[in-house]
């Protein structure tokens, strides 16, 4: 069909933005026959457009592992499709949420669509698992330390179980709970105010970090869910998935924050000896 075949290399990375932003081959003319006045973008729209371009650059990097590769022509068609979608929802510029179309334009095989969909959820909707490993480890370490300090006997010899059993035997079937409580308290080690203050201070730091993370996670969830629901073409099932993932993220941070608060209360309630000159304990490591 085409007699002359001239090899043409794909547009390089340096000129990929220019490819996406190039005007259509046949620009519209105004009634007078002159090109219309170039539209101007609000700074916020311009910043959003830059984000879109950066995401498209990342998408192009991902496409390089595909076979056959996505052609420059298809990238240009995608750019025009995104503009049409933005215009259909009354926007003056393409936004990040318009990129939900990428899973249905860029994959070359149907089985690749879910991978691209997950990339949209993670990159645009921020609907991805939180990395809480360091914070979970820290809370668990404090929880374990609290258990140790609660069970440490007053005289260094762990005969507290025998004393408690004796008190329960003396109390008899009626169970004098006050006597049992007194024996149990006396069998436990009493800590210096400096010790308790040190432990509580570290928990305050950890709880503050978790509180800040909870605020940030909640704000991200509210923004993502609101933007997803505001996009007229986003599939309802996608909106539901995004909302569910963000709700789970918030619940995880809330639970960890509550767990840290409980451990803090446990350290604050350690039996104290106001006259003790015991040095503050070695701080437990906190995540970086």
C-alpha positions in Angstrom: 0.0 0.0 0.0 2.8 2.4 0.8 5.7 2.2 -1.6 8.1 4.3 0.3 9.0 3.0 3.8 11.1 5.4 5.9 12.0 4.2 9.4 11.0 6.8 12.0 12.2 6.4 15.6 9.7 7.1 18.4 9.8 10.5 20.1 12.5 10.6 22.7 11.9 11.4 26.4 13.1 15.0 26.0 10.3 15.8 23.5 7.5 13.6 24.9 5.8 16.5 26.6 5.8 18.4 23.3 4.2 15.4 21.6 1.4 15.3 24.1 0.8 19.1 24.0 1.0 19.5 20.3 -2.1 21.0 18.6 -4.3 18.7 16.5 -3.3 18.4 12.9 -6.3 20.5 11.7 -6.8 23.3 14.3 -10.2 24.9 14.4 -10.5 28.3 12.9 -12.8 31.1 14.1 -15.5 32.5 11.8 -13.2 35.2 10.4 -10.7 32.5 9.3 -8.0 33.5 11.8 -6.7 31.2 14.5 -8.5 31.8 17.8 -6.8 33.6 20.7 -4.7 31.1 22.7 -6.5 30.1 25.8 -4.9 30.9 29.2 -4.8 28.5 32.1 -5.3 29.4 35.7 -2.2 28.6 37.8 -4.0 25.8 39.6 -5.0 24.2 36.3 -1.5 24.6 35.0 -0.1 22.8 38.1 -2.6 20.0 37.7 -1.6 19.7 34.0 2.0 19.3 35.0 1.0 16.5 37.3 -0.9 14.8 34.5 2.2 15.1 32.2 4.4 13.6 34.9 2.0 10.7 35.3 2.0 10.1 31.6 5.8 10.1 31.6 5.6 7.4 34.2 3.0 5.5 32.2 5.4 5.6 29.2 8.2 4.1 31.3 5.8 1.3 32.2 4.8 0.8 28.6 8.4 0.1 27.6 8.1 -3.4 29.0 5.1 -4.1 26.7 5.2 -5.7 23.3 4.3 -4.3 21.0 5.1 -0.8 22.3 2.7 2.1 22.4 3.2 4.2 19.3 3.6 7.9 19.2 0.4 8.1 17.2 -1.5 6.4 20.0 0.0 8.7 22.6 -1.3 11.7 20.5 -4.7 10.1 20.3 -4.8 9.5 24.0 -4.0 13.2 24.6 -6.9 14.2 22.4 -9.2 11.7 24.2 -8.2 13.1 27.5 -9.0 16.6 26.3 -12.5 15.5 25.0 -13.2 13.9 28.4 -12.2 17.0 30.3 -14.4 19.1 28.0 -17.3 16.7 28.5 -17.2 17.4 32.2 -16.9 21.2 31.8 -13.2 21.5 32.7 -10.8 23.8 31.0 -7.9 21.4 31.4 -7.2 17.7 31.8 -7.0 16.6 35.4 -5.4 13.6 37.2 -8.7 11.8 37.6 -9.1 11.8 33.8 -6.3 9.3 33.7 -8.7 6.5 34.7 -8.9 5.9 30.9 -5.3 4.8 30.7 -6.1 1.1 31.6 -8.4 1.0 28.5 -6.0 2.7 26.1 -2.4 1.7 26.8 -2.4 -2.1 27.6 -1.8 -4.3 24.5 -3.3 -7.4 26.1 -6.6 -7.7 28.0 -4.9 -9.4 30.9 -2.8 -6.3 31.5 -5.8 -4.1 32.3 -6.0 -5.0 36.0 -2.3 -4.0 36.5 -2.9 -0.6 35.0 -6.1 -0.2 37.0 -4.2 -0.9 40.2 -1.6 1.6 39.1 -4.3 4.2 38.8 -5.7 3.4 42.3 -2.2 3.7 43.8 -0.9 6.7 42.0 -3.9 8.9 41.5 -6.5 7.7 44.1 -3.8 7.1 46.7 -5.7 3.9 47.5 -2.7 1.7 48.5 -1.7 0.0 51.7 0.0 2.1 54.3 3.5 1.1 55.5 3.0 0.8 59.2 5.6 -1.8 60.0 8.0 0.5 61.8 5.2 2.0 63.9 3.6 -1.3 64.6 6.9 -2.7 65.8 7.5 0.2 68.1 4.0 0.0 69.7 4.5 -3.8 70.2 7.9 -3.2 71.8 6.4 -0.8 74.3 3.6 -3.1 75.0 6.0 -6.0 75.7 8.1 -3.7 77.9 5.0 -2.6 79.9 4.2 -6.3 80.5 7.7 -6.9 81.8 7.6 -4.0 84.1 4.2 -4.8 85.5 5.3 -8.3 86.3 8.7 -7.3 87.9 8.6 -8.3 91.6 9.4 -5.8 94.3 12.4 -7.7 95.8 13.8 -9.0 92.6 12.7 -12.6 93.4 9.7 -13.7 91.6 7.6 -15.2 94.4 4.6 -12.9 93.7 2.6 -15.8 92.4 3.0 -17.6 95.8 2.1 -14.5 97.8 -1.0 -13.9 95.6 -2.0 -17.6 96.1 -1.6 -17.2 99.9 -3.7 -14.0 99.9 -6.4 -15.8 98.0 -6.4 -18.7 100.4 -6.6 -16.4 103.4 -9.5 -14.5 101.8 -11.4 -17.7 101.5 -14.4 -18.5 99.3 -15.9 -15.1 99.9 -12.9 -13.6 98.1 -11.7 -10.5 100.0 -10.7 -8.6 96.8 -9.1 -5.8 98.8 -6.7 -8.1 100.5 -5.8 -9.7 97.2 -5.3 -6.3 95.6 -3.0 -5.1 98.5 -0.8 -8.2 98.3 -0.6 -8.0 94.6 0.4 -4.3 94.7 3.0 -4.9 97.4 4.5 -7.7 95.4 5.1 -5.4 92.4 8.1 -3.3 91.9 7.7 0.5 92.4 9.4 2.8 89.9 11.0 6.2 90.3 9.0 9.2 88.9 11.9 9.7 86.4 11.4 6.2 85.1 7.7 6.6 84.6 8.1 10.1 83.1 10.7 8.7 80.6 8.4 5.9 79.4 5.4 8.2 79.2 7.4 10.9 77.4 8.4 8.4 74.7 4.8 7.2 74.3 3.7 10.9 74.0 6.1 11.2 71.1 4.9 8.0 69.5 1.2 9.0 70.0 1.9 12.4 68.5 3.3 10.8 65.4 0.4 8.5 65.1 -2.0 11.3 65.6 -0.4 13.4 62.9 -0.5 10.3 60.6 -4.1 9.8 61.4 -4.9 13.4 60.5 -3.0 13.1 57.2 -4.6 9.8 56.3 -8.0 11.1 57.1 -7.5 14.3 55.0 -6.1 12.2 52.1 -9.1 9.9 52.3 -11.6 12.8 52.3 -10.0 14.4 49.3 -9.6 11.2 47.3 -13.1 10.0 47.9 -14.6 13.5 47.2 -12.7 13.8 43.9 -13.6 10.3 42.8 -17.3 10.9 43.4 -17.1 14.2 41.7 -15.8 12.8 38.4 -18.8 12.0 36.3 -17.2 9.2 34.2 -15.4 7.3 36.9 -17.1 3.8 37.3 -19.2 3.5 40.5 -17.4 0.3 41.4 -14.1 2.2 41.3 -15.5 4.8 43.6 -16.6 2.2 46.0 -13.2 0.5 45.9 -11.4 3.7 46.5 -13.7 4.6 49.5 -13.2 1.1 51.0 -9.4 1.2 50.8 -9.2 4.6 52.4 -11.6 3.6 55.1 -9.4 0.6 55.9 -6.3 2.8 55.9 -7.9 5.2 58.4 -9.1 2.3 60.6 -5.6 0.8 60.8 -4.0 4.0 61.9 -6.9 4.7 64.4 -6.5 1.3 65.9 -2.7 1.6 66.2 -3.1 5.1 67.8 -5.6 3.7 70.3 -3.2 0.8 71.1 -0.4 3.3 71.8 -2.7 5.4 74.0 -3.5 2.3 76.1 0.1 1.4 76.5 0.8 5.0 77.6 -1.9 4.8 80.2 -0.3 1.6 81.4 3.1 3.2 81.9 1.5 6.2 83.6 -0.2 3.8 86.0 2.9 2.0 87.1 3.3 1.9 90.9 5.8 4.6 92.0 8.2 5.3 94.8 8.5 9.1 95.1 11.8 8.7 97.1 13.4 6.4 94.6 16.7 7.6 93.0 16.5 5.1 90.2 17.9 6.5 86.9 15.7 6.9 83.9 15.6 3.7 81.8 17.3 3.3 78.5 14.8 4.6 75.9 13.3 2.1 73.5 14.1 2.8 69.8 11.5 4.7 67.9 11.1 4.4 64.1 13.0 7.0 62.0 
